[in-house]
Amino acid sequence: MTTTASPRFGGGAGQRVYLDGISHDGAERAERGYRHRLEIDGRTAGIVSGADADTESGRLRAALEQSQARLALLSDAATRIGTALDPDRTCQELADFMVPLFGDAATVELLPTEPLQPARPTVQRPASEHRLRRTAVACAPTLRDRLQATAPGQDTRHTPQSAVSRCLAAAEPVLLSLPPDAGPEATAPETQALTAFRAAGMHSVLAVPLNARGRLIGVLLLARGRDTPPFTESDIAAVRDLADRSAAAIADGTHHAREHSIAMQLQRALLAEPGHPHLNIELASRYLPSGTSTVVGGDWVETVRLSFGRTLLVIGDVMGHGVEAAVDMSSYRSMLRDMAGNDLPPHRILRQVDALTAQTGTDRPATCLLALVDPARERCTFASAGHLPPALLTPGRGTQLVEVPTGPPLGTGFGGYEPVTREFGPGQVLLAYTDGLVERRGEDIDVSLDRLAGLRLPVSGALDVLLDGVLRRLVPQGAEDDIAVLATRIRPRPALRS
């Protein structure tokens, strides 16, 4: 009769593991001992049966089958640990995987990473003291009330004599016994977590280093209670394999989060507010990053004051994401401002910038839309380098997309930009945007633009309120890509007194 085994991995010589219920030597022999089905979270991972380990062949079979069972365990862990580039989530997935498979409680603590900015002066700690941040906790349901002191999000300190410090110093697992009859001095060098483990009836704690490709990033702590057998050498070897693989995923997530934070800070520094236009026009702009799932991009907006009350509006999007895109965005922005100072028409500005970047070969291609607003003549002249068409909101007529001849993106060296002039008077609102506002994955661009053209928004109120309405209707659940939006309106001329 087949029975379900305890959800623990390991066992010494004499155990036979039949993955998927099939003997690996091709013969299902009923040897002396027992046979159990090995389950992980209700799923069958293999069959464990007793075997005669007194013979050389028995020992070889036991070692082979134990290795095969460990590979099956690592394969299962690969699908459940590191499912996202989020280090805290990966730590929690590791802790959840360990309980109840290898212990009754588990915590994951990470060493601090270098700050992106100089830290404020703090109280000096002893050089030998290890400070970590507890990022994840998992325990059996019956222990949750007794292990509240080990909640994640806390900073922990470890003296040189503690199991964690010894684990980090040697980069090796450390097994600590917690006899229930020991006095308070036995836990003096340990942390609050170990004190809580003892109070919860744990008899042993295993500290395993999190080694990410040769670099220590933290420690995994496992604890076993009175109803669970002590850790074996097989347990320690299996936990160490899982810890090493999980540490690589945690390190990747930490690197991604750090890169995203650097890019965000750099882009915020480079993406200053648009320049001050003439007093005869109103402006409002928004920039929304795509969030933690994607590194920030190179979207930007800019305005340049020109002679005779004219203002040049600029909106662009560097292809790609990351720090490089943010740096290239700043380069394009500077070049466009310099070219605009020569009082060239929009299409010639694009031509000059395209030729310059194509010669240097240092910038990524970028789409860009220029709009030269002339309030005195109540008109606007456009030129586009691969950018989506602007939208014109007119009272009583809804939203209309302005047809602008589209040239190649900047940086390709192909040129071929053409201007187009449209009427633009007081009361109308010009809306320029990057593709993140309208484009959706798997959707035709014409469908996306039709959604924008179908907007019916009041254009007589504040431009900030109008932009809030546009973003609320077109981006209801967060942006899939970076978004930059610029709204412009000509101020009515003051009435002349008779």
C-alpha positions as CSV (number, residue, x, y, z in Angstrom):
1,M,0.0,0.0,0.0
2,T,1.4,3.4,-1.0
3,T,1.4,6.2,1.6
4,T,2.3,9.8,1.4
5,A,5.7,10.7,2.9
6,S,6.5,13.7,5.0
7,P,7.4,16.6,2.8
8,R,11.1,16.5,3.6
9,F,13.9,16.0,1.2
10,G,17.0,14.0,1.9
11,G,17.7,10.7,3.7
12,G,20.9,8.7,3.8
13,A,22.0,5.5,2.2
14,G,19.3,2.9,1.9
15,Q,16.7,5.2,0.3
16,R,15.6,4.6,-3.2
17,V,13.9,7.4,-5.2
18,Y,11.7,6.5,-8.1
19,L,11.0,9.7,-10.1
20,D,7.4,9.5,-11.5
21,G,7.2,6.0,-10.0
22,I,9.7,4.4,-12.4
23,S,12.8,2.6,-11.3
24,H,15.9,4.1,-12.8
25,D,17.7,0.8,-13.2
26,G,14.7,-0.5,-15.2
27,A,13.7,-3.1,-12.6
28,E,11.1,-2.4,-9.9
29,R,12.4,-4.8,-7.3
30,A,10.7,-5.2,-4.0
31,E,13.7,-5.1,-1.6
32,R,13.6,-4.9,2.1
33,G,12.2,-1.7,3.6
34,Y,9.4,0.6,2.7
35,R,8.0,2.6,-0.2
36,H,6.5,6.1,0.0
37,R,5.3,8.6,-2.5
38,L,7.4,11.8,-2.2
39,E,5.1,14.9,-2.5
40,I,5.9,18.7,-2.7
41,D,2.9,20.9,-1.9
42,G,0.5,18.1,-2.9
43,R,2.4,17.2,-6.1
44,T,4.1,13.9,-6.6
45,A,7.8,14.4,-7.1
46,G,8.9,10.8,-6.8
47,I,8.8,7.5,-4.9
48,V,11.0,6.8,-1.9
49,S,11.5,3.2,-0.8
50,G,13.9,1.4,1.5
51,A,16.7,-0.6,-0.1
52,D,19.5,-2.8,1.1
53,A,22.5,-0.5,1.5
54,D,24.9,-3.2,2.7
55,T,26.1,-4.0,-0.8
56,E,28.2,-1.9,-3.1
57,S,25.5,-1.9,-5.7
58,G,22.9,-0.8,-3.2
59,R,25.1,2.2,-2.2
60,L,25.6,3.2,-5.8
61,R,21.9,3.0,-6.5
62,A,21.1,5.0,-3.5
63,A,23.6,7.7,-4.4
64,L,22.4,7.9,-8.0
65,E,18.7,8.0,-7.1
66,Q,19.4,10.6,-4.4
67,S,21.1,12.8,-7.0
68,Q,18.2,12.4,-9.4
69,A,15.7,13.4,-6.7
70,R,17.8,16.5,-5.9
71,L,17.8,17.4,-9.6
72,A,14.0,17.1,-9.6
73,L,13.8,19.4,-6.6
74,L,16.0,22.0,-8.2
75,S,13.9,21.8,-11.4
76,D,10.8,22.5,-9.3
77,A,12.5,25.4,-7.5
78,A,13.5,26.9,-10.8
79,T,9.8,27.4,-11.7
80,R,8.8,28.8,-8.3
81,I,11.7,31.0,-7.3
82,G,12.8,34.1,-9.2
83,T,9.5,34.5,-11.2
84,A,10.1,38.3,-11.5
85,L,13.0,40.8,-11.4
86,D,12.0,41.9,-7.9
87,P,14.6,40.9,-5.2
88,D,12.1,41.1,-2.3
89,R,9.6,38.9,-4.1
90,T,12.3,36.4,-4.9
91,C,13.4,36.3,-1.3
92,Q,9.8,35.6,-0.2
93,E,9.5,32.8,-2.9
94,L,12.6,31.2,-1.5
95,A,11.3,31.3,2.1
96,D,7.9,29.9,1.0
97,F,9.6,27.1,-0.9
98,M,11.7,26.1,2.1
99,V,8.6,25.8,4.4
100,P,7.6,23.0,5.2
101,L,9.9,21.2,2.7
102,F,13.1,21.8,4.8
103,G,12.0,23.4,8.0
104,D,9.2,24.8,10.1
105,A,10.4,28.5,9.7
106,A,12.6,30.4,7.3
107,T,13.9,33.9,7.1
108,V,16.0,35.6,4.3
109,E,18.3,38.5,5.3
110,L,20.3,40.5,2.8
111,L,23.4,42.6,3.2
112,P,22.9,46.3,2.5
113,T,23.8,47.6,-1.0
114,E,25.7,50.8,-1.5
115,P,23.4,53.8,-1.4
116,L,22.9,55.8,-4.6
117,Q,23.3,59.1,-2.7
118,P,25.6,59.9,0.3
119,A,23.9,58.7,3.4
120,R,23.3,61.0,6.3
121,P,25.6,60.7,9.3
122,T,24.6,57.8,11.5
123,V,25.7,56.3,14.8
124,Q,28.9,54.4,14.2
125,R,28.7,50.6,14.6
126,P,31.5,48.2,15.5
127,A,33.4,47.2,12.3
128,S,33.0,43.5,13.1
129,E,29.2,43.8,13.4
130,H,27.1,42.6,10.5
131,R,24.0,44.5,9.6
132,L,21.4,43.0,7.3
133,R,17.9,43.6,6.2
134,R,15.3,40.9,6.8
135,T,13.4,40.7,3.4
136,A,11.3,37.5,3.8
137,V,9.8,35.3,6.5
138,A,7.8,32.0,6.2
139,C,6.6,29.6,8.8
140,A,4.1,26.9,9.6
141,P,0.6,28.3,10.3
142,T,0.8,27.1,13.9
143,L,3.9,29.3,14.5
144,R,2.8,32.6,13.1
145,D,1.7,34.0,16.4
146,R,4.9,33.0,18.2
147,L,7.2,34.4,15.4
148,Q,5.7,37.9,15.0
149,A,9.1,39.3,16.1
150,T,10.6,38.1,12.9
151,A,8.4,40.1,10.5
152,P,10.2,41.2,7.3
153,G,11.3,44.8,6.7
154,Q,13.5,45.0,9.8
155,D,17.2,45.8,10.1
156,T,19.1,43.1,12.0
157,R,22.4,43.2,13.7
158,H,24.7,40.2,14.2
159,T,27.7,40.0,16.5
160,P,30.8,38.1,15.4
161,Q,29.9,35.1,17.6
162,S,26.4,34.7,16.0
163,A,25.6,31.9,13.5
164,V,24.9,34.5,10.8
165,S,28.3,36.2,11.2
166,R,30.1,32.9,11.2
167,C,28.2,31.8,8.1
168,L,29.2,35.0,6.3
169,A,32.8,34.9,7.5
170,A,33.4,31.4,6.3
171,A,30.9,31.4,3.4
172,E,29.8,28.0,4.6
173,P,26.6,26.7,6.3
174,V,26.5,26.8,10.1
175,L,24.3,24.5,12.1
176,L,23.3,25.8,15.5
177,S,21.7,23.7,18.2
178,L,19.1,25.4,20.5
179,P,18.7,23.1,23.5
180,P,15.5,24.0,25.4
181,D,17.2,23.9,28.8
182,A,20.0,26.4,28.0
183,G,20.2,29.6,29.9
184,P,19.8,33.2,28.5
185,E,23.5,33.5,28.1
186,A,23.4,30.9,25.3
187,T,21.5,33.3,23.0
188,A,23.2,36.5,24.0
189,P,25.3,36.7,20.9
190,E,22.3,35.8,18.7
191,T,19.5,37.9,17.2
192,Q,15.9,38.4,18.2
193,A,15.0,35.9,15.5
194,L,16.9,33.1,17.2
195,T,15.4,34.0,20.6
196,A,11.9,33.8,18.9
197,F,12.9,30.5,17.4
198,R,13.8,29.1,20.8
199,A,10.6,30.4,22.4
200,A,8.6,28.7,19.6
201,G,10.2,25.3,20.4
202,M,12.8,25.1,17.7
203,H,15.7,22.8,18.4
204,S,18.1,23.6,15.6
205,V,18.8,26.5,13.2
206,L,20.7,26.2,9.9
207,A,22.4,29.4,8.5
208,V,23.2,29.0,4.8
209,P,25.1,31.7,2.8
210,L,23.4,33.3,-0.3
211,N,26.3,33.2,-2.7
212,A,25.6,34.9,-6.0
213,R,28.3,33.9,-8.5
214,G,31.1,34.3,-5.9
215,R,29.7,37.3,-4.0
216,L,27.9,37.0,-0.7
217,I,24.6,38.9,-0.6
218,G,22.9,37.5,2.5
219,V,21.9,34.5,4.6
220,L,19.1,32.0,4.6
221,L,18.0,30.9,8.1
222,L,16.1,27.6,8.6
223,A,14.7,26.4,11.9
224,R,13.2,23.0,12.8
225,G,10.8,22.3,15.7
226,R,10.4,19.4,18.2
227,D,8.3,17.3,15.8
228,T,10.9,17.5,13.0
229,P,14.2,15.5,12.9
230,P,17.5,17.4,13.0
231,F,19.2,18.6,9.8
232,T,21.2,15.9,8.0
233,E,24.2,16.3,5.7
234,S,21.9,15.6,2.8
235,D,19.5,18.4,3.9
236,I,22.4,20.9,4.2
237,A,23.7,20.0,0.7
238,A,20.3,20.3,-0.9
239,V,19.6,23.6,0.9
240,R,22.9,25.0,-0.2
241,D,22.2,24.2,-3.9
242,L,18.8,25.9,-3.6
243,A,20.4,28.9,-1.9
244,D,23.1,29.4,-4.5
245,R,20.6,29.3,-7.4
246,S,18.2,31.6,-5.6
247,A,21.0,34.0,-4.8
248,A,21.7,34.5,-8.5
249,A,18.1,35.4,-9.1
250,I,18.1,37.8,-6.1
251,A,21.3,39.5,-7.3
252,D,19.8,39.9,-10.8
253,G,16.7,41.5,-9.4
254,T,18.8,43.8,-7.2
255,H,20.9,44.9,-10.1
256,H,17.8,45.6,-12.2
257,A,16.2,47.6,-9.4
258,R,19.5,49.6,-8.9
259,E,19.8,50.3,-12.7
260,H,16.2,51.4,-12.9
261,S,16.7,53.8,-9.9
262,I,19.9,55.3,-11.4
263,A,18.2,55.8,-14.8
264,M,15.2,57.4,-13.1
265,Q,17.4,59.8,-11.1
266,L,19.4,60.6,-14.2
267,Q,16.3,61.2,-16.3
268,R,14.7,63.4,-13.6
269,A,17.9,65.5,-13.6
270,L,18.1,65.7,-17.4
271,L,14.4,66.1,-18.0
272,A,13.9,69.6,-16.6
273,E,10.7,71.5,-17.0
274,P,10.2,73.0,-20.5
275,G,11.6,76.4,-21.0
276,H,9.5,79.5,-20.4
277,P,7.5,80.4,-23.5
278,H,6.2,83.8,-24.4
279,L,3.3,85.1,-22.3
280,N,1.0,84.9,-25.3
281,I,0.6,81.1,-24.9
282,E,-0.3,78.7,-22.1
283,L,1.5,75.4,-21.5
284,A,1.0,72.2,-19.4
285,S,3.1,69.1,-19.6
286,R,3.3,65.6,-18.0
287,Y,5.9,62.9,-17.9
288,L,5.0,59.4,-16.7
289,P,7.6,56.6,-16.4
290,S,6.4,53.1,-17.3
291,G,7.0,51.8,-13.9
292,T,9.4,49.0,-12.4
293,S,8.8,46.5,-15.1
294,T,10.8,48.4,-17.7
295,V,13.8,50.7,-17.4
296,V,12.9,54.3,-18.2
297,G,13.1,55.6,-21.7
298,G,14.2,58.8,-23.4
299,D,10.9,60.8,-23.8
300,W,11.2,64.6,-23.5
301,V,9.4,67.9,-24.0
302,E,10.9,71.4,-24.6
303,T,9.9,74.9,-25.5
304,V,12.2,77.6,-27.1
305,R,11.3,81.3,-27.1
306,L,11.9,82.9,-30.5
307,S,11.6,86.4,-31.9
308,F,8.3,88.2,-32.8
309,G,6.4,86.4,-30.0
310,R,6.8,82.9,-31.5
311,T,7.5,79.7,-29.5
312,L,8.9,76.5,-30.8
313,L,7.4,73.4,-29.2
314,V,9.5,70.2,-29.1
315,I,8.5,66.6,-28.1
316,G,10.6,63.6,-28.8
317,D,11.3,59.9,-27.9
318,V,14.7,58.2,-28.1
319,M,14.5,54.6,-29.1
320,G,15.3,52.1,-26.4
321,H,15.4,52.4,-22.6
322,G,17.9,52.8,-19.8
323,V,20.7,55.2,-18.9
324,E,22.0,55.4,-22.5
325,A,18.5,56.5,-23.8
326,A,18.3,59.2,-21.1
327,V,21.8,60.5,-21.9
328,D,21.0,60.6,-25.7
329,M,17.7,62.4,-24.9
330,S,19.7,65.2,-23.2
331,S,22.0,65.4,-26.3
332,Y,19.1,65.7,-28.7
333,R,17.5,68.3,-26.5
334,S,20.6,70.4,-26.4
335,M,21.1,70.2,-30.2
336,L,17.6,71.2,-30.9
337,R,17.8,74.2,-28.7
338,D,21.0,75.4,-30.4
339,M,19.6,74.9,-33.9
340,A,16.3,76.7,-32.9
341,G,18.4,79.7,-31.8
342,N,19.4,80.2,-35.5
343,D,15.7,81.0,-36.2
344,L,15.4,78.2,-38.8
345,P,12.0,76.8,-39.9
346,P,11.1,73.5,-38.2
347,H,11.9,71.2,-41.1
348,R,15.4,72.7,-41.5
349,I,16.1,72.3,-37.8
350,L,15.3,68.6,-38.1
351,R,17.5,68.3,-41.1
352,Q,20.5,69.9,-39.3
353,V,20.1,67.8,-36.2
354,D,19.7,64.6,-38.3
355,A,22.8,65.3,-40.3
356,L,24.9,66.1,-37.2
357,T,23.9,63.0,-35.3
358,A,24.4,60.8,-38.3
359,Q,27.9,62.1,-38.7
360,T,29.0,61.5,-35.1
361,G,27.2,58.2,-34.8
362,T,27.0,58.6,-31.0
363,D,23.2,58.9,-30.6
364,R,20.4,56.5,-30.8
365,P,17.7,57.3,-33.4
366,A,14.8,59.4,-32.0
367,T,11.4,60.5,-33.2
368,C,10.7,64.2,-32.8
369,L,7.9,66.6,-33.6
370,L,8.4,70.4,-33.9
371,A,5.6,72.9,-33.8
372,L,6.3,76.6,-34.3
373,V,3.4,78.5,-32.7
374,D,2.9,82.0,-34.1
375,P,0.1,83.7,-32.0
376,A,0.2,87.0,-34.0
377,R,-0.8,85.1,-37.2
378,E,-2.8,82.5,-35.4
379,R,-1.1,79.6,-37.1
380,C,1.3,76.7,-36.3
381,T,4.0,75.2,-38.6
382,F,4.8,71.5,-38.0
383,A,7.6,69.2,-39.0
384,S,7.9,65.5,-38.0
385,A,10.8,63.1,-37.7
386,G,8.9,59.8,-37.5
387,H,6.7,61.1,-34.7
388,L,3.0,60.4,-34.2
389,P,0.6,63.2,-35.4
390,P,-0.4,65.9,-33.0
391,A,-4.1,66.4,-32.0
392,L,-6.0,69.7,-32.2
393,L,-8.9,70.1,-29.8
394,T,-11.5,72.7,-31.0
395,P,-14.6,73.7,-29.1
396,G,-17.7,72.2,-30.7
397,R,-15.6,70.1,-33.1
398,G,-14.0,67.5,-30.8
399,T,-10.5,66.2,-31.5
400,Q,-8.8,66.2,-34.9
401,L,-5.4,64.6,-35.8
402,V,-3.2,67.0,-37.8
403,E,-1.8,65.4,-40.9
404,V,2.0,66.1,-40.9
405,P,4.4,64.7,-43.5
406,T,6.5,62.2,-41.6
407,G,10.2,62.0,-42.3
408,P,12.6,59.4,-40.9
409,P,13.7,59.5,-37.3
410,L,16.6,61.7,-36.3
411,G,20.1,60.1,-36.4
412,T,19.4,58.0,-39.6
413,G,21.0,60.6,-42.0
414,F,18.2,60.3,-44.6
415,G,16.7,63.7,-44.1
416,G,13.6,64.5,-46.2
417,Y,11.6,66.6,-43.7
418,E,8.7,68.7,-44.9
419,P,6.8,71.5,-43.2
420,V,3.0,72.0,-43.0
421,T,1.1,75.0,-41.6
422,R,-2.3,74.9,-40.0
423,E,-4.6,77.5,-38.4
424,F,-4.3,77.6,-34.7
425,G,-6.3,80.3,-32.9
426,P,-7.4,81.2,-29.4
427,G,-9.7,78.6,-27.8
428,Q,-8.1,75.7,-29.5
429,V,-5.7,73.3,-27.7
430,L,-2.7,71.6,-29.4
431,L,-1.8,68.2,-27.9
432,A,1.6,66.6,-28.6
433,Y,2.5,63.3,-27.1
434,T,4.8,60.3,-27.3
435,D,3.7,56.8,-28.4
436,G,3.3,55.5,-24.9
437,L,0.0,57.5,-24.6
438,V,-1.8,55.7,-27.4
439,E,0.0,52.5,-28.5
440,R,-1.0,49.2,-27.0
441,R,0.8,45.8,-27.4
442,G,-0.8,43.8,-30.2
443,E,-3.0,46.6,-31.4
444,D,-2.9,48.3,-34.8
445,I,-1.6,52.0,-34.6
446,D,-4.7,53.2,-36.5
447,V,-6.9,51.8,-33.8
448,S,-4.9,53.5,-31.2
449,L,-5.0,56.9,-32.9
450,D,-8.8,56.5,-33.5
451,R,-9.2,56.2,-29.7
452,L,-7.4,59.5,-29.3
453,A,-9.5,61.2,-32.0
454,G,-12.6,60.0,-30.3
455,L,-12.0,61.9,-27.1
456,R,-14.5,64.6,-26.3
457,L,-13.0,66.9,-23.6
458,P,-13.8,70.4,-22.5
459,V,-11.0,72.7,-23.8
460,S,-12.0,75.9,-22.1
461,G,-10.7,75.0,-18.6
462,A,-7.2,74.7,-17.1
463,L,-4.8,72.7,-19.3
464,D,-3.6,70.7,-16.3
465,V,-7.2,69.4,-15.8
466,L,-7.4,68.6,-19.5
467,L,-4.2,66.5,-19.4
468,D,-5.5,64.7,-16.3
469,G,-8.6,63.8,-18.3
470,V,-6.6,62.6,-21.3
471,L,-4.3,60.4,-19.2
472,R,-7.3,59.0,-17.2
473,R,-9.2,58.0,-20.3
474,L,-6.2,56.7,-22.4
475,V,-4.1,55.2,-19.6
476,P,-6.5,53.8,-17.0
477,Q,-4.2,51.1,-15.5
478,G,-0.7,52.4,-15.8
479,A,1.6,53.1,-18.7
480,E,3.2,50.2,-20.7
481,D,5.8,52.7,-21.9
482,D,7.1,56.1,-20.9
483,I,4.7,58.9,-21.7
484,A,5.3,62.6,-22.4
485,V,2.4,64.9,-23.2
486,L,2.4,68.7,-24.0
487,A,-0.7,70.8,-24.2
488,T,-0.6,74.3,-25.7
489,R,-3.2,77.1,-26.1
490,I,-2.9,80.7,-27.4
491,R,-4.0,83.3,-25.0
492,P,-6.7,85.7,-26.2
493,R,-5.5,89.1,-27.1
494,P,-6.5,91.8,-24.6
495,A,-9.4,94.0,-25.9
496,L,-8.4,97.5,-26.8
497,R,-10.1,100.3,-24.9
498,S,-12.0,102.8,-27.0
